[in-house]
Amino acid sequence: MSFVPAATRALRVLRFLASRPGPVSASAIALELDVPRSSVYQLLEAMAQEGFVTHLPEERRWGLGVAAFEIGSAYLRHDGVERLARPLLHQLMEATGSTAHLGVLHGADTLYLLKEQPPHAPTLITGVGVRLPAHLTASGRAMLARLPRAQVRALYPDRAAFTDRTGRGPSDPGELRRVLEEEARQGWSIEAGQVTDGFVSVAAAALDHNGRPAAAISLTVPSARPVTPQALAARVRDAAAELTRRLGGRR
């Protein structure tokens, strides 16, 4: 039992370091963990021996080590997000008869990782591995709406950063900011004909342990189909909340 607090503290150190933009001091870690600095030093030394943290003596700071990177890389190799999301997408597709997607942000693009499509559904451009401008897709905007404003501004600094497919969608930073604020308030995003004429998509973001967007789940249907976006959005939000839970995330 005596090892449990130490293991818990070690995991909290890793999580804290992962949330910071760069290495931090031992005193900052001690303050975050609310433990004596001497105990933090002992913990950091043990973690450094295993390669999970590294000490920068000139800066008197600590950062993530190679072993932490290896763990993260192994998670990606095991397709963690896809494995957790696949059954949720299949359930959505079965329940709604709509095409379900899982997407992640890749710079200013939405990268689609999974697609569950019902039989005889219309062919969509959003296949696995396809990248589309994030500001035009429901999935992309659901994730952008959860990012800090400064990060969104860095991705979309001026009108030149905006591409256009059908003549619809945000075309400048101010318009995008207003759209994201509204969609953040309602908790889901909608795209109607901004990627492909005649189709509507709704999406909601799944969050990681820092409350940042890890992925987005979306549903796409023909515009003429007699179903309200709000009804689809309710199912998408439930699925995204479950994926957040499976990822160990928080809202």
N, C-alpha and C positions, 0 to 999 in steps of 0.2 A: 504493500500500500504506500510505502514511503516514496516509491518511484513515480506515483501518479501526479503529484503536484509538480515535480521537476519536468515530467513529460509534457504536462499541460503548459507550463511556462515556456518550454522550448518551442512548442507549436505557436504560442502567442508571440514569441520573439520573431519567428519566421513570418507570421502574418503581418506583424507591425512593420518589419523591414520591407516586405513586399509592397506595402501601401505607401511607402515614402519614395520621393523622387531620387534619392541618393543615400549614401551612408549617413548614419546618425551616431551620436555619442552614447556611451553607456548610461550617462545620467538621464538622457531622454528616454532610453529603454526602461530604466528603473522607474521613471515617473509614469510611463505608460502602463507598466505591469504592477505598479504600486508595491514594489518589493525593495529591500535594501540594496544599495549599489554593490556591496560586497557579494551578495548572492547573485546579482546579475553578472558580475565579472566571472564568477565560478561557472555559471551557466554558459557564458559566451566562450570561455576557454575550452570547455568540453565540446561545444558545438563546432568550434574552430578545428579541433583535432579530427573531427569526422568530416570536415569540409563543408559544413552547412552555412557557416559564416566565415568572413575573412576580416582581419584587423588591418587598418590603415594607420600605422604608428605615427606618421608625420602629421596626419589630420586628427589623430586621437578619435577615430570613428570606426564604426563597424558596418559592414555591408553583407549582402547575401554571397555565399560561396558557390563553388562549382557544383557541389552535391545537390544544392537546392535547384540549380538549373537542370541537372540531370533528372531530378524527380519531375519537374515541370515538363521536360521533354518527353519523359516516359508517359506522362498523362496524355499528351497530345498524340503519341504513337498509339495509345490504346483507344483513341477516338472517344474520349470520355464524354464530351458534350453530346456527340451524335448518339452514343449508346443510350444515354439517359433520355434523350429527346425522342428517339425513334418510336417507341411505343406510344408516346403522347401524340405524335403526329398521326400515327395510324388510327388511333381512337378518334381524333378530330375528323379525319377523312371519312371514317365509317359513320360517324354520327351526323355529319353535315352533308356528305356527298360532294364536298369541295376539295380542291387541291390544297394541301398543307405544305408549308416550307419551314425550314430552319435556316436562318441566316446569321452571319456575324459581320461586324465592321472590319473592313480592310482598307485603312486609310479613309478616303472619302467615298468608298464603294461599299455596297452590300455584296458579300460573297455568300452564295447559297451552298449549304453543306448537305442538306437532305431535302427530298421531295417525295410526298405520298400523294399519288394521283388516282382517283377512282376510274374504273373502266369507262371507256368511251368519253372521257372528259376531253375538252378542247386542248390542243397542244399549246403550251405556254413557252415563252422565251426563258423563263426562270428555271433552267435545269441545274443539276448539281455541278458546281465549279464555275457557274456563270457569275460575272461581276456586273453590277448595274450601279449608276449614280445613287448614292445613299439618300440624297435629298428628294429623289423622285419616288422611291419605294416606301411602302408602308413599314416594312421591316427596318429599313435604314433610319427613317424618321423616328420610329419607336425607340431606337437606340440613341440617336442624336439627342432626343429630348431628355435623356437621362445623363448626358455628359455636362460637365461644367461649361459655362458660356465661353470662357477663354479658349477651351479646346475646340469648340464649334467654330469660333472666330478664326482660329488658326487653320482649320480645314477649309473655311469659306471666307477668305479675307475680303473679296471684292466680287463684282459681277462676272469677271473672267473665270471664276472658279465654278460657275454654274453651267451645266450642259442641259440640252433640251432634246426631247424625243418626239413629243406630240404637240408642242406648243402650250402645254399646261404644266403647272408646278411652280414652286418658288424660283425666282430668277435673280434675287439679290439678297445680301445679308439681312436687311431689315425685314423683308417678307418671310424669309426662312425663320428668323427669330420669332415672329408673331405666330407662325404656324406651329412651331415647336412648343411655344408657351401654351397654346390652346390644347394641343394634343397631350402635353404633360399633365394638364389639369384634368382632362377626361380619362387619362390612363391608357389610352390606345390611339393608334394612328390609322388613317384611312388614305388610300390612293385610288383615285377614279380616273382611269384613262391617261395617266401621266407616263406610264410605261408602255402599255398597249391599249389602243382604242377598244372599247367594248368590254373591259374587265374592271372589276373592283376588288381591292385587297384591303384587309384589315390586319393589324399586327399589334403585338404587345411584347415588351422586353422582359427577359429573364435576367436577374441580377446576381452578381457574385457577392462574396462576403464583405466587400467594401461598398456595396450598394451601387456598383457601376454595371453597365450593361454587358453581359457575357454573350448574349445571343438574343434573337427575336424569333417568335413563332408567328406565322401568318396564315391566313386563308384567302384564297382567290376564287372568285365566281364570275360568270358572265354578268354584265350589267343588267341584262333583261331578266335575270332569274328573280322570281318573286320571294326574296328574302331580304330582311332589313340588315344593314351593316351593324346596327346595335346588337341584333341577335347573334350574329357571328362574333362580334367583339366580345360578348360575354363569355363565349366558349374559349376564345383565344386568350383572354385574360386569365381564366382558370388554368389553362394549360401552361401559360407562362409562369403563373404563381407556383404551380407544382414543379416545374423545371427549376425555378429559383430554390425551392425547398430541397430538391435532389442535389443541387450544386452546393448546398450549404450556404446559400446567399441570404441576404436580408433586404427588406424594402425600407 
